[in-house]
Amino acid sequence: MKLWEIRLYKLKIIKNDEVVFEGMAEELPEDLKNEDSKAIVLDNGEAVVNI
């Protein structure tokens, strides 16, 4: 799933064990929108996405 497909969620994006973005899906930076997710876990109302 491409990251731009995720809507209305609070996200935590992790790449190489480092948090690269935290915030609402609608605020996702352009450079991350076409990244593919490897795993998505819902944790306390937040989608934790590994890319």
Sequence and secondary structure as in RCSB ss.txt:
>XXXX:A:sequence
MKLWEIRLYKLKIIKNDEVVFEGMAEELPEDLKNEDSKAIVLDNGEAVVNI
>XXXX:A:secstr
 BGGG  S EEEEEETTEEEEEEEGGG  GGGTT B SEEEEETTEEEEE 
